[in-house]
Amino acid sequence: MVAYAAAYISCRDAGYNAEQVFATVNIKKELLLKIVGEFQEAVEDEKRLYGVQASALEKLEDIIPDASAAEAEAAPTASAEK
């Protein structure tokens, strides 16, 4: 069903009359359109989550310092103390 939804959206986005293309498919139109809507919603949610994740990772880098940079700063001070 997801494959049908993806194909339906692809046909529609390419400028084809998706309803006409899928008129011969043995699936009720209402069911297909419901699945298309749910599939599109899931894709949009996924895009939104990736955006939130990228933003969160940037903020996390600001909050938590890079461990390798801290080690590099500590190494010269340790050798100077000897």
Secondary structure, 3 states (H helix, E strand, C coil): CHHHHHHHHHHHHCCCCHHHHHHHCCCCHHHHHHHHHHHHHHHHHHHHHHHHHHHHHHHHHHHCCCHHHHHHHHHHHHHHHC
